[in-house]
């Protein structure tokens, strides 16, 4: 038996978007959770056929869990859906997985098996790609400050494209290629001035930021590339941002790039246009993330219109999805350490904050009922935090959370899930509901953590960097092992094993 709608008691502290789980606080919304996530008959979370408790017993807590079938399926579907969408307009398309989202040797191999190339943004990412056996011809090399060593390695191995991000790079890459006796294909990254609807740190095509060239500077770059025998112009590149739900932004970028391309065609070929990635996913049940197939069709239509409007032929189109491939397939498991109920003062009628919250049904419910001076928020502390998911601190990102080791019939309680770091901003889940009987020793699961969580993880306060395990068909295997305090001490030049 679950909490009934009759016991509807939303917290006045809850944000407007957070729906009170009147029917079932144990529910796993399929829009957010990976495809094999479900509850066993006795209520425990399982992924890939393996119970959460068994995973933590074997690999430790916290733990990143990758639903292998989910990630592989999304990669294959993306390649298939974009190929179909662009075939309808008569254009060739290629996908490069944006490895910055999450990269390991196995992940790179999964992408290759699904028919995707790789987009790398550092010499380190390039080395992982090469260790996985990725064909260098299907690797694109990014970066606003590539070192000569990184450029040299990329040219040596024969990467398919280096994306130029400054005028200085034109000469730098040309010199390296000349010294190695090679002709290096390059793309020019444009700052198209598209203001994507996303967090300011995720919008990468507005004017005042570090990536890309203005069109005026890009004209100089293209002219110089065409003068140099050691470079060949492959095409133009644009990336408008991340966590984008609509095709219109890509259409606006395509219109600008196609118009510029039509101008450049007068002096030579521009065979390819890369429109980047940034396709959004659902982090919360309330998020209205599009299906990737629908987004592909919408972008294809926008590209076709842009070419028609600018009188341009259809070039080869390239995209760089990352989050949309690996994000939904990741889940982070934690163990609860302490819980602490905190009484939070409420604003009343005279408060401008309450007046501004009149559309919040939780506040309205509270006002219609008994007058309250405070409300309770339950702080639930887990054994990880901003060291394994810094996105809430960086971007104010919101996630959802569920009990993983059991179901509960207790009344839903507004919680804030926090980590164990010495920072008040060490928040994993800002606001969600968990059963009021959540207690030390319980296991929690946070879905949609496959992208930019391990990749941005750190050792703040000398915590372990959690392991990453892949689960599939009842089997689990390590993708990346846990990095422990012993590993960290080994990097300290003053440390001696005899002292431990």
N, C-alpha and C positions, 0 to 999 in steps of 0.2 A: 504494500500500500504506500502511495506517495502523498506528499502534501497536496491538499485539494485547493481549488480556486477559491473556496470559501474562506481560506485563511490568508487571503491576499494582504500582505503587509510589506509593501515596498519601502525601502529606506529613503528618507528624505535626503540622505547624503549621496544617493546614487546619481550618476550622470543621466541625462535625458535618453541617451541611446541604449542604456542597459535595461533590457526587459526582465521583469521579475519572473523567475521560473516557477510559476504557480502550479504547473502540472507535473514537472519532473526535473529536479535539480541534477539528476544523474544522466540526462540525455546527452548523446554525442551527435552534434549537428553535422550532417554529411558535407555541408558546404565548407566546414572548417577542418574536419578530421581527415586523416589519410584513408585511403579506400579500404584497407583491411582492418582498421580500428573498429573494435566492437567490445561488448561486454560478455563475459562468460555467463553460464547459467547461475552462478553464485555472485555475479555482479562485478567481477574484477575486469579491469581494462586489459585487453590483449591486442597486440599488433603483430601482423604476420603469423598469427597462430601461437604467439608466446605471451604468457602472462607478464604484467609489469613487475610483479614481485620476483618472478624467476629471473628476469633481466637484471634487476638491481642486485640480486643475490650473486649472480655470476660476474657482473661487470662493475658493480659499485654505483654509488649515488653521489652526485647527480649523473645523469646519463643522457646523451643524445641518441635517439633511436631513429633510424632511417628505414622507412617502409620501401623496400627495394622494388616490389611490384608496382607501387604507386609512382616512384620516380622514373623507372624505366618506361612505364606506360605513358606518362605525361610527355617524356621526350619523344617517343615514337609517334604519339598523337599530334604533337606540335609539328613535327616534320611532315606528317601526312596532311594535316589540316591546312598548313600554309601552302604546301605544294598544290593542293586542290583549289584553294582560294585564288592563287595567282595564275594557275592554269586557265581559270575562267576568263582572265583578262589577257591571256597570251603572254605572260611574263615568267621568266625563270626566277626561282627563289632559292636561297640557301640560308640555313640557320647555323649560327655559331653559339654554343652554350657560353654564357657569361660566367666564367669560372670563379670570379670574385665572390659570387653568391655562396658557393661551397665547392671546394676542390679537394679531391684525393685521387690517388692512382686508379682506384676502382671506379669512382664517379666518372673520370675521364674516359675510361674504357666503356662504361655504360653509354655515354654520349656518342662515342664513335660507333658502337653497335646499333644505335638508333638512327645513325646517318647524320649526326650533327658534328660540325667542326667546333673549335674552341676559340674563345676570346680570352686573352691573358693580358694582365695589366702590370706585370713586373717580371724580372728575371727569375724570381722564385716560382711564380706560377708557370712560366715557360718550362722550367726544369721538371716540374711535376707532370706537365703535359707530355714532355719528351720521355720521361720515365714510364709513362703509361703506354708508350708506343704510338701516340697520336701522330698522324701524318702531318709534318710541318706545313705542307702546302695548304692545309685546312686550318691553320692557326692565324689569327689576327693579333698583332701586338699593339696594345694601347699604352697610355701613360703621358702625363703632361711634363714629366721631367725624366725621360729615359736616359740612363747613363750610357757612356760610350761602350762600357763593357756589356750592358744589356743589348744595345744595338748590334754590337759585333757578334754576340752569340746568336741573335735572331737572324742576322744575314748569313752567318756561317751555316746554320742548319737549314736555311731556305724557307723561312716562314712565308706564308702566302701573301701577307700584307703587313706593312707597318703603318699605323695611322698617325699622320703628322699633326702635331698640336701646336707648333710655333714655326716662325720663319727660320729660327736658328737650327731647328731640327732638319730642315731641308739640306743645309750644308753638311751637318753632322752625319746624317745617314748616307748622303752621297759620297762623302770622303771614305767612310768605312767600306761601303760597297765597292768603291773604286780600288781601294787597297786590297780587297779580297778578290778582285777580278770578277765581280758579279753585277748583275742588273737587278736592283731590288724594287718590286712592286710596292707602291705607296698609295694611301688614300689621304685626303685632306679633310680634317674634322672642322666642320663649320659650326659657329654659334649662330643658330638660325633665329634667335630672339623670340622663341616660343615660350610663353609663360605657362608651363604645365601646372595643373591643379594638384599640388602635392606639397609636402613640407619643403620649406625653403632650402634645406640642406640636400634635398633629393631632386630639386629642379636644376638641371645641368645645362639649360640652353637659354637662360636669361643673360642679359648683357654683362652684368657686373660679376663675373666669376672666372675661375681659372682655366676652364676648358674651352678649346676651340678657337677658331679664327673668325673675325668678321668677314663679310663678303669682300670688302675692299682689300684686306690683307690676304685673303685666300686667292684673289686674282694674281697678286704678286707671287704667292707660293706656287700656284699652278704654272705660271709663266716660267719661273725659275726651274721647276721640275722638268719642264719640257726642254729646257736648254741643256740639261745634264744627262750625259750618256749612261751614268750608273744608276739612274732612277727611271721608272716607268709609272705613269699615272694610271692607277687602277680605277679610281673613282672618288666619290664624295661621301662623307660620313656625317651623321647627325645623331645626337642622343638627347632627347628633350627632358628626360627625368625618369623617376622610378615610381612604382605603385600607381600607374595610370590605368584608368578603367575605360576610357573612351577612345574611339578611333580618330576623332576630330583633330586632336593635337598632332597625330602622325600625318594627317592630311595636310594640315597647315605647314608642317615641316617639309613634306613632299612637294608642295606647291612652290615653296621657296627654292628648294634644291633643284627641282626640275627646270625652273626658270633660269637659274644660274647655269645649270648643265647645258641648256639650249644655247646659252651665250658662249660657253666654252667649246662646244662642238664645232664652232666655226674654225677653230685652230687645231683640232685633233680629237681623237676618240676619248670618251669618258664612259667606259663600258659598264660601270657598276655604281649603284647608290645604296648605301647602308643606312637604314633608318633606326639603328640601335635597338634597344629593348625597353625594359621598364614596365612590362605588362603586370598589372596588379593582381593580387590574390585576396581571398577573404581571410582576415585574421579574427573577425568576430562574426557571429551568426547574423548580425544586423548589416554587415557589409554586403553590398550588391555587386560583387565582382562578376564580370562577364565570363562566359565560357570562351576559351582561347579560340575555338573554331569560329565563333561569332565575331570575335575581335579581328581575326585574320580576314574574314570576308569584308568586314567594314573597312579595314585598312587597305585591302586590295581595291575596293571601290574608290577610296580616296586617292590612291596612287593613279588609277586609271583616269580619274577626272583631272588630276594635276597634270598628267602628260597631255591630255587632250587640250586643256586650257592653255598650256605653254607651247603647244606644237612640238612636243618632244616625243621621240620614239620611246618604247618601253625598254629600259635598261634591265640588267640583272639586279634583283633586289635582295639585300641581305638584312637579316635581323639577328639580334643578340639577346635572346631570352635567358634569364637565369632564375630569378625568384619564382616565376611561374612554372618552372620545371621541377625545382628541388624544394621549394618552400613548403607546399602542402604535405609533402611526404615525411617531414621531420616532426618529431615530438620529443620534448624534454621531460624527463622524469626526475622528480625531487622527493626528498623525505622531509616531513614536517618535524621541526625541532621544538619550537615553543609557539604558543598562541597567547595573545594579549588583547583583551577588550579595552578599547579606548573610547571614552565619552567625548563627543565632539559637540561644542555649542552650536545651536541653530540660530540663524537670523530670523527675526520676527517681522511683523507688519511694517514697522518703520524702516526696515533695512532695505537699502537699494539692491542688495544682492538677492534678497528674497523676491522683491518686486520683479527683478529680471528673470526669475525662475518660475514665473506663473505658468509656463507651458509644460513644466515638469510634472507629470502625473503623480510622482512620488510626493512632491511638495504639496500638490493639491489635495492628495489623500490625507496628508498629515494635517493640513489646515482644516479640512472638513471634520476631522476627528478631534481627539483630545489635544489641547495645546501643550506642546512639548518644548522644553528649553534645550534639550540635547538629544542626540541620537548616538547609537553605538556602532562603531566600526571594529571589526575583529581583525587584528593584525596577525597574520599567519607567517611565521618565519621558516624558511627552507634552507637547505644546506648548500645552496648556490647563490645566484644573484647576478649582479652586474658584471661579474667575471665571465659568465656563460651566456648572458643575453644583455648587452649594453644598449640595445635599441630603444627601450623605454626611456633611458636617461638621455640618449643622443637625440631622438626624434619624437619623444612623447608618444611612442608607439603603444597601442593597446593590444592585449591578448586576452584569451579566455582560459579558464582553468576548470578541471574536474578532479574529483577524487578518483584515484586509480586502483586502489587495493580493494575497494568495496563500494556497494551502493548504500544509500541511507534514506530513511523516511523522515529524518529530522527537518524542521522548518528551515528554509533557506535563510542564510545570514549574509549580510554584506561584508565582504572581506577585502583586505589589501594584502596581497602576497608579497613579502619582502625577503631580501637576501640577508646574508650574515656579514656583509662588509661594513666598514666604519664610515658610512655615508648615509645621510637621511634620504638621499635620492636613489638609494639602492632598492628599486621597486621592480618586481617582476610583473605583477598584475595590479594595476592601479585600482580597478573596481570590478568585482564580479560577485556572484553568489555561490557559496558552498553550503553544504549542510551544517547546521549550527553545532553538530557534534564532532566536527573536524578536530583532531587531537594529535598530540605528539606521537610520532611513529606512523601516522598515515602517509600514504604516498599520493602525490599530486602529479598531474600530467598537463602540460601546456602544449597545445597543437600548433601547427604552422610555424615551426622553428627551424625548418631545414635550410633556410637562406639567411645569411648574414648574422648567424648566432655563433656557430663554431668559428666562422671566418673572422669575426670581430672579438673572439674570446681572449682573455688575458689572465694574468696571474696576480691580480691585485690582492693584497693581503696574503700573498703566497698560498692561495688556494690551488688545489689541483685543477688542471684543465681537463674537463671530463672526456671520457672515451666516446667514440662514435661507433655504433654497431649497426649493421644491416640485418634486418629480419625478413625472412621469406619462407613460407610453407613450413612453419614450425621449427626453423633452424635460425641460429644467430651467429654472426661472425664479426670480428673486429675490423673496422675500416681504418680507424686511427686509434692507437692505444692511449690510455690515460697518461698524462704527463704529471708526475707526482712531485712532492717536495724533494725527494731524492734526486730527481732529474734536474730540478731547479738548483739545488745545492751544488750539483756537479758542474754547473755553469759558473759558479762563483769561484774566482781564481784563488781566493784565500781559504777555500774549504778543503779539508782533508778527511777522507773517510774514517780515519782513526779517531777523529774527534767526536764522531756521532755514536 
